[in-house]
């Protein structure tokens, strides 16, 4: 039995990682043998540090974006990093532009960049691993937002201030609802000057977990001076295909973790 707070926190993280899906406090307490009040307290602390995520709708906890980011940074072999990076790298080679994978943080309706691969062009868009943004703006964020349950979307509108970060940021809920409907219909999100003024044109697609819930997104961003509208068709297909591959990786990773 773990004695120190650090040991107990690590026990919780190991337990969460093994499930492969969000879990409630009661089950965590039962499976770890920790007091339920201790589990509550440690989960709150871990959530503050983004090591675990909390979904206010389901009241379930999962591995957080910063925990995933650390894993992607340091793990090798058959790890998530080894599986995600080659897929993102192949997309970057295919599209000749910078591509990134972000993980969804349901507790704050945010997403964090977990993996980045640059294209071959010396002048391209830069992403900082670990950067956190709201999901109401930009192709990577809206690719997550659009495929959340309607109840979650309405909760975001009621509880999260929609920050204006660039000239084309959409902060009107009705306008966002219309944009969401279009994204759902075509299967991918686009953005132009929503996150960073004049930075580029983005195309994003959702990534799903084994339970069918959106867990992240993949995005490509093309500098405005290189963007051509005629490329939208084949580039969006490539991004969506990548999203499906990453969804398969998420399911396989969860399955492998649950079987250990």
C-alpha positions in Angstrom: 0.0 0.0 0.0 1.3 3.5 -0.9 2.1 5.6 2.1 3.2 9.1 0.9 1.0 11.5 -1.1 3.4 11.2 -4.0 3.1 7.4 -4.0 -0.6 7.6 -3.8 -0.8 10.1 -6.7 1.4 7.8 -8.8 -0.8 4.8 -8.0 -3.8 6.8 -9.3 -2.0 7.8 -12.5 -1.0 4.2 -13.2 -4.5 3.0 -12.5 -6.0 5.7 -14.9 -3.5 4.8 -17.6 -4.4 1.2 -17.4 -8.1 1.6 -17.9 -7.9 3.3 -21.4 -11.1 5.2 -20.7 -12.4 7.8 -18.2 -13.2 6.4 -14.7 -15.2 7.6 -11.7 -13.9 8.3 -8.2 -15.6 5.3 -6.6 -14.1 2.7 -8.9 -10.6 4.4 -8.6 -10.9 4.1 -4.8 -12.0 0.5 -5.0 -9.3 -0.5 -7.4 -6.4 1.3 -5.7 -7.5 0.6 -2.1 -7.3 4.3 -1.3 -9.8 6.2 0.8 -12.4 7.9 -1.4 -11.8 11.3 0.2 -8.0 10.8 -0.5 -8.8 10.0 -4.1 -11.0 13.1 -4.4 -8.3 15.3 -3.0 -5.4 13.9 -5.1 -7.5 14.0 -8.3 -8.2 17.7 -7.7 -4.5 18.4 -7.2 -3.6 16.4 -10.3 -6.3 18.1 -12.3 -4.9 21.5 -11.4 -1.6 20.4 -12.8 -3.2 19.0 -15.9 -1.9 15.5 -15.1 -5.5 14.2 -15.1 -8.6 15.5 -17.0 -12.1 15.8 -15.5 -15.3 15.8 -17.6 -17.9 17.9 -15.7 -20.7 16.2 -17.6 -19.9 12.6 -16.9 -17.9 13.3 -13.6 -15.2 10.9 -14.9 -11.4 11.3 -14.7 -8.8 10.4 -17.3 -5.2 10.9 -18.1 -4.5 14.7 -18.6 -2.8 16.5 -21.5 0.4 17.3 -19.7 0.8 13.6 -18.6 0.3 12.6 -22.3 2.8 15.3 -23.4 5.4 14.0 -21.0 4.9 10.5 -22.3 5.2 11.7 -25.9 8.4 13.6 -25.0 10.3 10.8 -23.2 8.8 7.4 -24.1 10.0 5.1 -26.9 9.5 1.6 -28.2 5.9 0.7 -28.4 4.7 3.9 -26.7 2.1 6.3 -27.8 4.9 8.6 -29.0 6.3 5.9 -31.3 2.8 5.4 -32.8 1.7 9.0 -33.2 4.8 10.7 -34.5 5.3 8.6 -37.6 1.7 9.2 -38.6 1.9 13.0 -38.1 5.3 13.0 -39.9 3.9 11.1 -42.9 1.0 13.7 -43.1 3.5 16.5 -43.0 5.5 14.9 -45.8 2.4 14.4 -47.9 1.1 17.9 -47.4 4.5 19.6 -47.3 3.4 21.6 -44.3 3.5 21.6 -40.5 1.1 19.2 -38.8 0.2 18.7 -35.2 -1.8 16.5 -32.9 -3.7 18.0 -29.9 -5.4 16.3 -27.0 -8.7 17.4 -25.6 -9.0 18.6 -22.0 -12.7 18.4 -21.2 -12.4 20.0 -17.7 -11.6 23.4 -19.3 -12.9 23.0 -22.9 -9.3 23.4 -24.0 -6.8 21.4 -26.0 -3.1 21.0 -25.7 -0.6 20.4 -28.5 1.1 17.0 -27.9 3.0 16.3 -31.1 4.3 18.5 -34.0 6.0 17.6 -37.3 7.3 20.3 -39.6 7.0 20.1 -43.4 10.1 20.4 -45.6 9.5 24.1 -46.4 11.9 26.4 -44.5 9.1 28.9 -44.1 6.2 27.3 -42.3 3.9 27.6 -39.3 5.3 26.8 -35.9 3.5 25.0 -33.0 4.8 24.8 -29.5 4.3 21.4 -27.8 2.3 21.9 -24.6 0.6 25.1 -25.8 -3.0 25.2 -24.6 -5.9 27.0 -26.3 -9.7 27.1 -26.1 -11.5 24.9 -28.6 -13.8 27.6 -29.9 -11.2 29.0 -32.4 -8.8 27.5 -35.0 -9.2 24.4 -37.0 -7.7 22.1 -34.4 -10.0 23.4 -31.7 -13.1 23.4 -33.7 -12.4 19.9 -35.0 -12.8 18.8 -31.4 -15.7 21.2 -30.5 -17.9 20.2 -33.4 -17.9 16.5 -32.5 -18.7 16.9 -28.9 -22.2 16.0 -27.6 -24.6 18.9 -28.0 -24.9 19.1 -24.2 -21.2 19.6 -23.8 -21.2 22.4 -26.4 -24.0 24.2 -24.7 -22.2 23.9 -21.3 -19.1 25.5 -22.9 -21.2 28.4 -24.2 -22.7 28.9 -20.7 -19.5 28.6 -18.6 -16.5 29.5 -20.7 -15.7 33.1 -21.9 -15.0 32.9 -25.6 -11.8 34.9 -26.1 -11.1 36.9 -29.2 -7.5 36.1 -30.3 -7.5 37.3 -33.9 -9.6 39.2 -36.4 -11.7 36.2 -37.5 -12.3 34.6 -34.1 -16.0 33.5 -33.8 -17.3 34.3 -30.3 -21.1 34.5 -31.1 -22.7 31.2 -30.0 -25.2 31.3 -32.8 -22.5 31.8 -35.4 -20.4 29.0 -33.8 -23.5 26.7 -33.9 -23.8 27.3 -37.7 -20.1 26.7 -38.1 -20.3 23.5 -36.1 -23.2 22.2 -38.3 -21.1 22.8 -41.4 -18.0 21.0 -39.9 -20.1 18.0 -38.9 -21.6 17.8 -42.4 -18.2 17.8 -44.2 -16.2 16.0 -41.5 -13.4 18.5 -41.0 -12.9 22.1 -39.7 -11.2 25.0 -41.4 -10.0 28.3 -40.1 -8.4 31.5 -41.5 -7.1 34.1 -39.0 -9.0 32.7 -36.0 -6.2 31.9 -33.7 -3.2 34.0 -34.8 -3.7 37.2 -37.0 -2.8 36.5 -40.6 -0.9 33.3 -39.8 -2.4 30.8 -42.2 -5.2 28.5 -43.3 -5.9 25.5 -41.1 -7.6 22.2 -41.7 -8.4 20.0 -38.8 -10.1 16.6 -38.2 -11.2 14.8 -35.0 -9.6 11.9 -33.3 -11.8 9.5 -31.4 -11.1 7.2 -28.4 -12.2 3.6 -28.0 -15.5 4.7 -26.5 -16.4 6.8 -29.6 -15.8 10.1 -27.8 -13.6 12.7 -29.4 -10.2 12.8 -27.6 -8.2 15.2 -29.8 -7.6 16.4 -33.3 -5.0 16.5 -36.1 -4.3 19.7 -38.0 -2.3 21.1 -40.9 -1.7 24.9 -41.2 -0.6 26.4 -44.5 1.0 30.0 -44.5 -1.3 32.4 -46.3 1.3 33.2 -49.0 1.3 29.5 -50.0 -2.3 28.6 -49.5 -4.4 27.7 -52.6 -8.1 27.0 -52.3 -7.9 24.4 -55.1 -5.9 22.2 -52.6 -8.7 22.0 -50.0 -10.2 18.8 -51.4 -7.2 16.5 -51.4 -5.6 18.1 -48.3 -8.8 17.8 -46.2 -9.1 14.1 -47.2 -5.5 13.5 -46.1 -6.2 15.1 -42.7 -9.4 13.1 -42.2 -7.6 9.9 -43.2 -4.9 10.7 -40.6 -7.6 11.4 -38.0 -9.0 7.9 -38.6 -5.6 6.3 -38.3 -4.9 8.1 -35.0 -8.3 7.0 -33.8 -7.3 3.5 -34.5 -4.0 4.0 -32.6 -5.9 5.5 -29.6 -8.2 2.4 -29.5 -5.2 0.0 -29.9 -3.2 1.8 -27.2 -6.2 1.6 -24.8 -6.7 -2.1 -25.6 -3.1 -2.9 -25.0 -3.0 -0.9 -21.7 -6.1 -2.7 -20.5 -4.7 -6.1 -21.2 -1.4 -5.6 -19.3 
